[in-house]
Every structure is written in C-alpha cells, then in structure tokens.
Amino acid sequence: MPASVPYPIGTPGVPWGDAERTTWLARQVRRRSFHDDVVGAIEQLAARFEVVEYGQLDYPPDRYRLFALRSRNWREELPLALVTGGVHGYETSGVRGALQFLDRRAEDYAARINLLIAPCVSPWAYERIHRWNANAIDPNRSFREGSPAEESAALLRLIAPLRGRFLLHIDLHETTDSDESEFRPALAARDGKTFEPGEIPDGFYLVDDSENPQHAFQQAIIDAVGRITHIAPADARGQIIGSDVVAPGVIRYPMRQLGLCAGITGAPYTTTTEVYPDSPGVTPEECNAAQVAAVCAGIEFALGTG
C-alpha cells in the first residue's frame, strides 16, 4: 500500500477510538478453522503428550479454548524448553511447525529435556489470518504485567510457576508480504501515525535478545535452517526490517522492553524465528520444516552447553 493512500479506516493523524475499532472488527472474516486445523491435531497427539488447557478467549459470539502440550514423561530434574507458535495468528508455519515438531521430533528428546509447547497462542487471529486480536491489539507487544491481550496474559499465567527453570524458548513467527501491504499501514492508522513504507526481507532470519545476546546459539539455528531455505540478506543499509544485522540472518530486539513473547521466561537461550513464506519457490512444507529445524537445532545447542 503506497504511503500516499490513506488506510480505509480512521482519520489520518488521529488515533482510533471505539468507532474505528468497531469498523475494523466488522471487516474481519473467518477464513479457516482453529478447531479443525489445530484442536484436531492436538487431539491426535493427546495419547503421546499431556494436553493442558490454560485459558479461554471470549470474543462473542466466538469462544476459544487455549491449549498447550507437555512431555508425558515429565521429570523434574530435566531442563525445560518452551516452544510457542501462532502468537501472530496469521503466521501459519509457526502453528504448523510447532505441531509438526510435536508429531515428528519431540519424542526424540524425551529423556533429555521437558517440553512445553503452545502451538497456537492466538486462535481468533489464526482463523482470520490476522496479526492482532479482536480488540486490535498485537499480542506480541503485550507480554507484560497487566497485559491488555488475554492471549498474552493467559500464556504468562501458564509459565509463571516455571519461570526461572527454562533453558530455552523458541517463538515461531513469519514475516510476510502482508506486513507491508496491510498490517503496518493498519498499525500506523490505529496509532494516528504516518505510514512509512519499509522492505520485506527475502528469506529466514532470527531475532536475538539485545539484553542477553547469544551469538553461537543463533548461529547454530541459522546453520540448520540454511540447509532448508535461504537466509535473508541485509538490505543496502545493512539492516533487516530497520534493525542492524549483527550476524548473517540475525538482528536484535530488547525483548522484555518491547513485551515480546520470547522474553517471558528468562531463559538463557531465546530467539524469535522469522520464516518468509512469500518467497518465490518456497513451499509451505519447507516453511514448516524450517521451523522444526530451528527448534531442533536450538534444543541441541542448549543441551550441548549444559
């Protein structure tokens, strides 16, 4: 969307009020089924993992039960890994990658690490292929005390008794062309700001924590994923999405300061993956496989340092 074309909701330069949010919500259409795609897959996994219902979202007339899965052979002496997907519901490979990891690889680590996996943190947004929740709030800027997003608050409650015990947390995301055509323009309109067009990176990249940088950990994941899909190059300014590239395919954010999901555990090893599903020639299967490879490489590295 060119910068000269106003977003179709609201008045340029004026933050949205209730009327604009109501108009925005009325435009959102269910495009796929959380129950069929995610709950159905979880039910298939229930014999192999413990299913934990950790909350509920009420967006009348819709109601969503929030599920995580954990190792059935949980052992208190083992380290703990958290894997999250679908914090942004439209980022499909995050959800499918988490479920595929559970189905195909999780049991490989049964004797080495406890796993807690929330495959679809934002089911309302998953169904509508959107970044925000039904209140036009981004859950991945809302992981903080008193969160305005119930998706974020529920996950924080789930991990609260375990905080301080996590070895790693991998949060599975995508960067899509729709970030530039829809979601960033909508964000600017919602907040009464001017939309400044950016550049979508062509390839996979990671977001490290600037408050706890772990170069070797990020590099191990990049190396593994690079065997499946290409790694995003830096742009002409040496950046990816406006942040300096600190190593091939790696940028850094202050995770806790920004309220990002990957900052919730205090784990020594954390990252946010960013798959690029809109790249020519990249298939959905490769995107899912890249997410699985990232999780496996992260676990292997973290266990190898213990």
LOROLO-592834 format. One record per atom (N, C-alpha, C, CB): residue in three letters; x, y, z negated. Coordinates in steps of 0.1 Angstrom, whole numbers, plus 2048, in hexadecimal, padded with zeros to 3 digits. Glycine has a CB too. Example, Ala and Ser with C-alpha at 12.3 -4.5 7.8 and 13.67 -1.06 7.14 Angstrom:
BEGIN
ALA8847C77B2ALA87B7D37B2ALA8847DF7B2ALA8717D37A6SER8807EA7B9SER8897F57B9SER8818007B1SER88D7FA7C7
END
This chain:
BEGIN
MET8097F4800MET800800800MET80980C800MET7F68007F4PRO80881580APRO81182180BPRO80E82A7FFPRO80F828818ALA8188327FBALA81683A7F0ALA80C8457F2ALA8248417ECSER80A8497FFSER801853802SER7F284F801SER803859810VAL7EF842800VAL7E283D7FFVAL7DE83B7F1VAL7E0830807PRO7D48437ECPRO7D18417DEPRO7CB8337DBPRO7C784C7D9TYR7CD82E7CFTYR7C78227CBTYR7B78247CATYR7CC81D7BDPRO7AF81B7CEPRO7A181D7D0PRO79981F7C3PRO79B8127D8ILE79F81E7B8ILE7988207ABILE79F82C7A4ILE7988137A2GLY79783579FGLY79C840796GLY7A084C79EGLY7A883B78FTHR7A5856797THR7A986379CTHR7B886479BTHR7A286F795PRO7BF8677A6PRO7CE8677A5PRO7D287079APRO7D486C7B2GLY7DC86C792GLY7E1873787GLY7DA87377AGLY7E388178BVAL7CE86C77AVAL7C686B76EVAL7C585C769VAL7B8871771PRO7C985975DPRO7C884B758PRO7BA846758PRO7CE84A74ATRP7B883A75ATRP7AB83475ATRP7A483574DTRP7AB82575FGLY79783674DGLY78F835741GLY786829743GLY78684273FASP77C82873BASP77381C73BASP76C81A748ASP76981D730ALA76882574FALA76182475BALA76A81E766ALA75C832760GLU776822767GLU77F81D771GLU78380E76EGLU78C825771ARG78580B761ARG7877FD75EARG77B7F4762ARG78B7FB74FTHR76F7F975FTHR7637F1763THR7627EF772THR7577F975ETHR7667FA779THR7667F9788THR7707EF78DTHR76880678FTRP77C7EF787TRP7867E678ATRP7827D7787TRP7937E9783LEU77C7D577BLEU7787C8778LEU76D7C2781LEU7727C8769ALA7647CB786ALA75A7C678FALA75F7C279CALA7507D2791ARG76B7C67A0ARG7717C27ACARG7797B57ACARG77B7CD7B1GLN77A7AF7A0GLN7827A379EGLN7797977A1GLN7887A2790VAL77E78E7A9VAL7767827ADVAL77D7757AAVAL7737837BCARG77676C7A4ARG77C75F7A2ARG7807587AFARG773756799ARG78C7537B0ARG79174D7BCARG79573F7BBARG79C7557C2ARG79773A7AEARG79B72D7ACARG79772979EARG7AA72A7AESER79871C79ASER79271778ESER79D713784SER78970B790PHE79E71A779PHE7A771676EPHE7A4708769PHE7A6720762HIS797705768HIS7936F8763HIS7976ED76CHIS7836F8761ASP7956EF779ASP7996E4782ASP7A86E3784ASP7936E7790ASP7AF6EE785ASP7BD6EE788ASP7C66EC77CASP7C16FB78EVAL7C26F2771VAL7CB6F1765VAL7C66E875AVAL7CD6FF75FVAL7B96EA756VAL7B46E174CVAL7B46D2751VAL7A66E5748GLY7B06D175DGLY7B06C3763GLY7BE6BD762GLY7AB6C3771ALA7C86C5766ALA7D66BF765ALA7DA6BC756ALA7E06C976BILE7D66C574DILE7D96C373FILE7D36B673AILE7D56CF737GLU7C66B473EGLU7C06A773AGLU7C769B73FGLU7B16A773FGLN7CD69C74BGLN7D4691750GLN7E168E748GLN7D869375FLEU7E6699742LEU7F369873ALEU7F069472BLEU7FA6A573BALA7E4694727ALA7E1693719ALA7E5686713ALA7D2695717ALA7E767C71AALA7EB66F715ALA7FA66F712ALA7E866371EARG801678718ARG810679717ARG81568470EARG81667A724PHE80D68E70CPHE81069A704PHE80569D6FAPHE8146A670DGLU8086A46F0GLU7FE6A96E6GLU7F96B66ECGLU8046AB6D8VAL7EC6B76EEVAL7E56C36F3VAL7E16CC6E7VAL7D96C06FCVAL7E56D86E7VAL7E16E16DCVAL7D96EC6E2VAL7EE6E76D5GLU7CD6EE6DCGLU7C46FA6E0GLU7C87056D6GLU7B56F66DFTYR7CE7106DCTYR7D371A6D3TYR7CB7286D3TYR7E171D6D6GLY7C07286DAGLY7B87346DAGLY7AD7336E5GLY7C17406DDGLN7A673E6E6GLN79B73F6EFGLN79974D6F4GLN78E73A6E9LEU79674F701LEU79475C706LEU78575D70ALEU79C75E713ASP77F768705ASP77176B708ASP770777711ASP76976D6FBTYR76E77571ETYR76B780727TYR75D77D72DTYR777781732PRO753781726PRO74577E72BPRO743781739PRO73B785722PRO73D777740PRO73776B73CPRO74175F73BPRO72C766744ASP74E76273DASP75875773DASP75F755730ASP76375B748ARG76274972DARG769745721ARG77473B725ARG75F73F716TYR78073D71FTYR78B734723TYR79272F716TYR79573C72CARG794722716ARG79C71C70BARG7AB71C70FARG79770D708LEU7B3720706LEU7C1721708LEU7C8714703LEU7C772D702PHE7D170E70CPHE7D7701709PHE7E670270APHE7D16F6712ALA7ED6FB701ALA7FB6F8702ALA7FD6E9700ALA8037006F8LEU8086E4705LEU80B6D6703LEU8196D56FCLEU80C6CF711ARG81A6CC6F3ARG8266CA6ECARG82A6BB6ECARG8256CF6DDSER8376B96E9SER83C6AB6E9SER8356A36E0SER84B6AC6E5ARG8316976E5ARG82968E6DCARG8326876D1ARG8236836E4ASN83F6866D5ASN8496816CBASN85168C6C4ASN8536776D2TRP84A6966C0TRP8506A26B9TRP85869E6ADTRP8456AC6B5ARG8646A26ADARG86D69F6A2ARG8736AC69CARG8796956A6GLU8716AE68FGLU8756BB689GLU8846BE68AGLU8716BA67AGLU88C6B468BGLU89B6B668CGLU89F6BB69AGLU8A26AA688LEU8976BA6A4LEU89B6BD6B1LEU8996CC6B4LEU8936B56BCPRO8A16D26BDPRO89F6E06C1PRO8926E16C9PRO8AB6E56CALEU88E6ED6CCLEU8806F06D1LEU8816F96DDLEU8776F66C6ALA87A6F66E8ALA8796FE6F4ALA86B7026F6ALA87F6F6700LEU86970E6FALEU85C7136FELEU85D71670DLEU8587206F6VAL853711715VAL851715723VAL84371B725VAL85370872CTHR84272672BTHR83672D72DTHR83473073CTHR83573A725GLY82772F740GLY82473274EGLY81773974FGLY823725757GLY81474075AGLY80874775BGLY805752752GLY7FD73D75AVAL80F75874DVAL80D765745VAL80776F74EVAL81B76A73FHIS80C77075AHIS805776765HIS7FE76C76DHIS80F77F76EGLY7F176C76DGLY7E9761772GLY7EB75E781GLY7DB76276FTYR7EE769788TYR7EF767797TYR7FC76179BTYR7EE77579EGLU80675F792GLU813759796GLU81274A795GLU81E75F78CTHR80E7447A0THR8097377A0THR81372C79DTHR8047337AESER82072E7A2SER82A72479FSER82E723790SER8367267A8GLY82B72E789GLY82E72E77BGLY825723774GLY82C73B774VAL818723778VAL80F71A772VAL81270C777VAL80071E776ARG81370A784ARG8156FD78AARG8226F8787ARG8136FE799GLY82C700786GLY83A6FC782GLY83A6F6774GLY844707783ALA8336FD76BALA8326F875DALA82C6EA75CALA82B702754LEU8216E9764LEU8196DC764LEU8226D176BLEU80C6DE76BGLN8296D5775GLN8316CB77CGLN83D6C7773GLN8366D1789PHE8436D076CPHE84D6CC762PHE8486C2758PHE8536D975BLEU83C6C5753LEU8366BC749LEU8346AE74FLEU8296C1744ASP82F6AE75BASP82C6A1762ASP838699766ASP8236A376EARG8436A076BARG84E699771ARG85B699769ARG85069F77EARG85D6A2761ARG86A6A375AARG86A6A474BARG8716AF760ALA8606A8745ALA8606AB737ALA86469F72FALA8526B0732GLU85F693732GLU86268872AGLU87168372BGLU85967C72FASP878689735ASP887687736ASP88E68C729ASP88D68D742TYR888696723TYR88E69D717TYR88869870ATYR88D6AC719ALA88068E70AALA87968A6FEALA8816886F2ALA87167E701ALA88D6826F3ALA89567F6E8ALA89F68B6E4ALA89D6736EAARG89E6966ECARG8A96A06EBARG8A36AD6E6ARG8B06A26F8ILE8966B06E9ILE8916BE6E6ILE8826BD6E5ILE8956C86F0ASN87C6C46DBASN86E6C66DBASN86A6D06E5ASN86A6CA6CCLEU85F6CE6ECLEU8596D66F6LEU84C6DC6F2LEU8596CF704LEU84A6E96F4LEU83D6EF6F3LEU83B6F76FFLEU83C6F96E6ILE8306F4707ILE82E6F9714ILE8206FF715ILE8306EF71FALA81F70C718ALA81271271BALA81171572AALA81071F712PRO80A70D732PRO80C70E740PRO804719746PRO807701746CYS7F971E740CYS7F1729746CYS7EC73273ACYS7E572374DVAL7F473C737VAL7F274572CVAL7E674E72FVAL7FE74E729SER7E375173CSER7D975B740SER7CF75474ASER7DF767747PRO7C674C745PRO7BD74574FPRO7B374E756PRO7B573B747TRP7AE759750TRP7A5762757TRP7AD767763TRP7A076E74EALA7B976C762ALA7C177176DALA7C5766777ALA7CD778767TYR7C775A772TYR7CA74F77BTYR7BE74D785TYR7CC742773GLU7B274E780GLU7A774B789GLU7A5757793GLU79A74A781ARG7A876378FARG7A676E798ARG7B377279FARG7A177A790ILE7BE76A79DILE7CB76D7A4ILE7CF77C7A1ILE7CA76A7B3HIS7D077F794HIS7D378C790HIS7DE78D786HIS7C679378BARG7E3798784ARG7EE79B77BARG7E979E76DARG7F77A677FTRP7DE7A576CTRP7D87AA760TRP7CE7A075ATRP7D27B8762ASN7C97A374EASN7BE79C749ASN7B17A474CASN7BF79A739ALA7A67A0746ALA7997A674AALA7987B4745ALA78E79E745ASN7A07B873CASN7A07C6737ASN7AB7CF73EASN7A37C6728ALA7B07CA749ALA7BA7D2751ALA7C77D4748ALA7B47DF756ILE7CA7CA740ILE7D67CA738ILE7E07BF73DILE7D37C8729ASP7ED7C373EASP7F77B9742ASP7FB7B2736ASP8037C1749PRO7F87A5735PRO7FD79D729PRO80C79D728PRO7F878E72BASN81379E733ASN82279E731ASN8287AB72EASN82879873EARG8207B4729ARG8257C0723ARG81F7C2715ARG8237CD72BSER8197B7710SER8117B7704SER8147AD6F9SER8027B5708PHE8207A86FAPHE82579E6F0PHE82B7A66E4PHE82E7946F5ARG8227AB6DCARG8277B36D0ARG81C7B26C5ARG82A7C26D4GLU81F7B66B9GLU8157B66AEGLU8097BF6B2GLU81C7BB6A1GLY7FD7BA6AFGLY7F17C26B2GLY7EF7C26C1GLY7F27D06ADSER7F37B86C8SER7F27B86D7SER7E37BB6DCSER7F67AA6DCPRO7E27C36E6PRO7D57C66ECPRO7D07BB6F5PRO7D57D36F3ALA7D97B16F8ALA7D57A6701ALA7D47996F9ALA7E07A470CGLU7C87936F9GLU7C67876F1GLU7CE77B6F6GLU7B77836F1GLU7D177B703GLU7DA771709GLU7E8771702GLU7DC773718SER7ED77D700SER7FA77F6F9SER7F977C6EASER80078D6FCALA7EF7816E4ALA7ED77F6D6ALA7EB7716D2ALA7E17876D1ALA7E47696DAALA7E275B6D8ALA7EF7536D8ALA7D87556E1LEU7F77566E3LEU80474F6E4LEU80D7536D8LEU80B7536F1LEU80D7606D4LEU8157646C8LEU81175C6BCLEU8147736C6ARG80475A6BAARG7FF7526AEARG8047446AFARG7F07536ADLEU80473E6BCLEU8087306BDLEU81772E6B9LEU80672C6CCILE81F7376BDILE82E7356BBILE83273A6ADILE83673B6C6ALA82A7426A6ALA82E74969AALA83473F690ALA822750694PRO82E73368DPRO83372A683PRO841724687PRO82A71F680LEU844726694LEU85071F699LEU85B72969CLEU84D7176A6ARG85873669BARG86274069EARG86F73F696ARG85C74F69CGLY87A74069CGLY88773D696GLY88C72F698GLY886740687ARG88472769EARG8887196A0ARG88A7166AFARG87E70F69BPHE88771F6B8PHE88871D6C6PHE89771E6CBPHE87F7276CELEU89B7156D3LEU8A87156DALEU8A771D6E7LEU8AD7076DCLEU89C71B6EELEU89A7236FALEU88B7256FDLEU8A171C706HIS88972F706HIS87C73270BHIS87E73671AHIS87573E703ILE87772F722ILE877733731ILE868736735ILE87C727739ASP86774373AASP85A74873EASP85974874DASP857756737LEU850741753LEU85073F761LEU847749768LEU84B731764HIS84D751771HIS84675B778HIS84975B787HIS84A769773GLU84276478FGLU84476679DGLU84577579FGLU83975F7A6THR84C7797AATHR84B7877AFTHR8457857BDTHR85978E7B0THR83978B7C0THR8327897CDTHR8317967D4THR8247837CAASP82E7957E1ASP82C7A17E9ASP8207A97E4ASP82979D7F8SER8167A37DDSER80B7AA7D8SER80F7B37CCSER8007A07D3ASP81B7B17C6ASP81F7BA7BCASP8207C87C2ASP82D7B67B6GLU8257C97CEGLU8267D67D4GLU81A7DB7DBGLU8327D57DESER8117D27E0SER8057D67E7SER7F97D97DESER8027CC7F2GLU7F97D27D3GLU7EE7D47CAGLU7F17D77BBGLU7E67C77CAPHE7FA7CF7B5PHE7FB7D07A7PHE8027DD7A2PHE8027C47A1ARG80D7E17A9ARG8147ED7A5ARG80C7F97A8ARG8227EE7ABPRO8057FA7B4PRO7FC8057B6PRO7F18067ABPRO7F68047C4ALA7EB7FA7A8ALA7E17FA79DALA7E67FF790ALA7DB7EC79CLEU7F27FB78CLEU7F87FF780LEU7FA80E780LEU8057F877EALA7FF81478BALA80182278BALA7F382978AALA808826798ALA7E9824791ALA7DC82B790ALA7D682A782ALA7D282479AARG7D781E77CARG7D281C76EARG7D8826764ARG7D580E76AASP7E5828766ASP7EC83175CASP7ED83F761ASP7FA82B75BGLY7E784376CGLY7E7851770GLY7F4855775GLY7E285A765LYS7FC84C77BLYS809850780LYS80A84F78FLYS81484677ATHR814854795THR8168537A4THR81D8467A7THR81F85F7A9PHE81783F7B1PHE81D8327B5PHE8298357BEPHE8138297BDGLU8358307BAGLU8418317C2GLU8448237C8GLU84D8367B9PRO8438227D5PRO8468147DBPRO85380F7D8PRO8448157EAGLY8548027D6GLY8607FB7D3GLY8637F17DDGLY8607F57C5GLU86C7E77DAGLU8717DD7E3GLU86F7CF7DCGLU87F7DF7E8ILE8697C67E3ILE8677B87DEILE8747B07E1ILE85A7B27E4PRO87A7AB7D8PRO8867A37DBPRO8837957E1PRO88E7A07CEASP88B7927EBASP8887867F3ASP89077A7EDASP88C787802GLY88A7747E3GLY8917687DDGLY88E7677CEGLY89F7697E0PHE89475D7C8PHE89275A7BAPHE89C7637B2PHE89574B7B7TYR8987677A6TYR8A176E79DTYR89C76C78FTYR8A177D7A0LEU8A5770785LEU8A276E777LEU8A377B770LEU8AC764771VAL89B77C765VAL89C78875CVAL8A278374FVAL88E78F75AASP8AE78874CASP8B578573FASP8B178F735ASP8C5785741ASP8B478D729ASP8B079671EASP8BC79F71BASP8AD78E711SER8BB7AC71ESER8C67B671CSER8CA7B770DSER8C27C4721GLU8C17B2704GLU8C57B36F6GLU8CC7A66F1GLU8B87B56EDASN8CC79C6FAASN8D378F6F7ASN8D7789704ASN8C97856EFPRO8E078F70BPRO8E378A719PRO8EA77C718PRO8EC794720GLN8E7773721GLN8EC766721GLN8F076272FGLN8E275B71BHIS8FC767733HIS900766741HIS901758746HIS90D76D744ALA90774F73EALA90A742743ALA8FD73A744ALA91373B739PHE8F373D73BPHE8E673673BPHE8DF73A748PHE8DE73A72FGLN8DE74774BGLN8D874B757GLN8DE745763GLN8D875B758GLN8EC745763GLN8F374076FGLN8F0731771GLN90274276DALA8EF729767ALA8EB71B768ALA8DE71976FALA8EB71475AILE8D472276CILE8C7721772ILE8C8725780ILE8BD72A76AILE8CF730783ILE8D1735791ILE8D772A79AILE8D9742791ASP8E1724794ASP8E871979CASP8DE70E79FASP8F4714794ALA8D670A796ALA8CD6FF798ALA8C27037A2ALA8C66FA78BVAL8BC70F7A0VAL8B17137A9VAL8B67167B7VAL8AA7207A4GLY8C371A7B8GLY8C971D7C5GLY8CA7117CEGLY8D67237C4ARG8C97057C9ARG8C86F97D1ARG8BB6F67D7ARG8CD6ED7C9ILE8B16FE7D2ILE8A36FC7D7ILE89E7087DFILE89A6FA7CBTHR8A17147DBTHR89C7207E2THR8A772A7E1THR88E7257DDHIS8A67347E9HIS8B173E7EAHIS8AF7487DEHIS8B07467F7ILE8BB74E7DAILE8BB7577CFILE8BA7657D5ILE8C97557C7ALA8B376E7CFALA8B177C7D4ALA8BD7847D3ALA8A67837CBPRO8C178A7DFPRO8CC7937DFPRO8C97A17D8PRO8D17957EDALA8D37A87D4ALA8D17B67D0ALA8CD7BE7DCALA8DE7BB7C9ASP8C67C97D9ASP8C27D27E4ASP8CE7DC7E6ASP8B67DA7E0ALA8CC7E67EEALA8D77EF7F2ALA8DD7F77E6ALA8D27F97FDARG8D57F87DCARG8D97FF7D0ARG8DF7F57C5ARG8CE8067C9GLY8E17E97C9GLY8E67DF7BFGLY8DC7DB7B5GLY8F27E47B9GLN8CF7DC7B8GLN8C47D97AFGLN8BA7CF7B4GLN8BD7E67ABILE8B27C97ABILE8A67C27ADILE89B7C87A5ILE8A87B27AAILE8907CB7ACILE8857D27A6ILE8897DD79DILE87C7C879EGLY8927E57A1GLY8967F179AGLY8A07EF78EGLY88A7F7795SER8A57E378CSER8AE7E0782SER8BB7DB788SER8A97D5778ASP8C67DF781ASP8D47DB786ASP8D57CC786ASP8DE7E277EVAL8DB7C7791VAL8DE7B9791VAL8EB7B7789VAL8E07B47A0VAL8EB7AE77FVAL8F77AC776VAL8FF7A077AVAL8F37AB768ALA8F8797782ALA8FF78B788ALA8F5787793ALA90078077DPRO8FA77F79DPRO8F177B7A8PRO8E47767A3PRO8F87717B0GLY8D977D7A7GLY8CC7797A3GLY8C877B795GLY8CA76A7A6VAL8CE78478EVAL8CB786780VAL8CB79577DVAL8D677F777ILE8C0799776ILE8BE7A7771ILE8BB7A5762ILE8B37AF778ARG8BB7B175BARG8B87B074CARG8AD7BA748ARG8C57B3745TYR8A57B673FTYR89B7BF739TYR89C7BE72ATYR88C7BB73EPRO8997C8722PRO8977C7714PRO88A7C0711PRO8987D470DMET88A7B370FMET87E7AB70FMET8747AF703MET88179D70EARG8797B06F7ARG8717B36ECARG86B7C16EDARG8787B16DEGLN8747CA6F1GLN8707D86F2GLN8647DA6FCGLN87B7E16F6LEU8657D2707LEU85A7D3711LEU84E7CB70ELEU8607D071EGLY84E7C3704GLY8437BA701GLY8427AE70AGLY8367C2701LEU84D7A970FLEU84D79E719LEU84C791712LEU85A79F721CYS846787719CYS84477A713CYS85177370FCYS83C77171DALA85B775717ALA86876E715ALA86F773708ALA87176F721GLY86A77E702GLY8707836F6GLY86A77F6E9GLY8717916F7ILE8607756EAILE8587736DEILE85E7696D4ILE84B76E6E2THR8687616D8THR86C7566CFTHR87875A6C7THR86F74A6D7GLY8817636CBGLY88E7656C5GLY89775A6C8GLY88C7666B6ALA8957526D3ALA89E7476D7ALA8AB74D6DCALA89773E6E1PRO8B67466DAPRO8C274A6DFPRO8C374A6EFPRO8CE7426DATYR8BB7416F5TYR8BB740704TYR8AD743709TYR8C0732708THR8AC74E710THR89F752716THR8A1757724THR89875D70DTHR89675572CTHR89775B73ATHR88875C73FTHR8A0753743THR887765748THR87A765750THR87E76275FTHR87477374FTHR878757764THR87A754772THR87175C77BTHR878745775GLU87675F787GLU86E766791GLU87075F79FGLU873775792VAL8667577A2VAL8667507AFVAL86075A7B9VAL85E7437AETYR8647597C6TYR85E7617D1TYR8577587DATYR86976A7D8PRO8497577D9PRO84274D7E1PRO83F7537EFPRO83574A7DAASP84075F7F1ASP83C7657FEASP848766808ASP8377737FCSER853760805SER85E76080ESER85B75681ASER86B75B807PRO85E75A826PRO85B751832PRO863744830PRO86075883FGLY85C739832GLY86272C832GLY862726824GLY86F72D837VAL85F72D81AVAL85E72780CVAL85172180AVAL862732801THR850715805THR84370E803THR83F70F7F5THR844700808PRO83270D7F2PRO82E70D7E4PRO8357017DCPRO81F70A7E3GLU8386F67E3GLU83E6EB7DCGLU84D6EF7D8GLU83F6DF7E5GLU8536F77E0GLU8616FC7DDGLU8607067D1GLU8687027E9CYS85670E7D1CYS8547177C6CYS8527107B9CYS8497217C8ASN84A7067B9ASN8486FE7ADASN8546F77A9ASN83C6F47AFALA85B6F17B3ALA8686EA7B0ALA8726F37AAALA86D6E37BCALA8737007AFALA87C7097A9ALA87A70C79BALA87C7177B1GLN86D70D797GLN86A70F789GLN86E703780GLN85A712787VAL86B6F7785VAL86F6EB77EVAL87E6EB77CVAL86A6DF785ALA8856EE787ALA8946EE786ALA8996F877CALA89A6F0794ALA89370377CALA89770E772ALA895709764ALA88F71B774VAL88A702761VAL8876FD754VAL8926F2750VAL8796F8752CYS8946E9759CYS89D6DE756CYS8AB6E3754CYS89D6D4762ALA8B06ED75DALA8BD6F275CALA8BF6FA74FALA8C16FB768GLY8B470174BGLY8B570973EGLY8B66FF732GLY8A971273DILE8AE6F5732ILE8AF6EB727ILE8BC6E5727ILE8A36E1728GLU8C16E0732GLU8CE6D9732GLU8D96E272DGLU8D16D4740PHE8D96EF731PHE8E46F872DPHE8E36FA71EPHE8E3705734ALA8D76FD719ALA8D570070BALA8D96F4702ALA8C7704708LEU8D56E8706LEU8D86DC6FFLEU8E76DA6FFLEU8D16D0704GLY8EE6DD70AGLY8FC6DB70BGLY9046E4703GLY9006DD71ATHR8FE6EF6FETHR9066F86F6THR9046F56E7THR9017076F8GLY8FB6EC6E4GLY8F86E96D6GLY9036DF6D0GLY8EB6E36D5
END
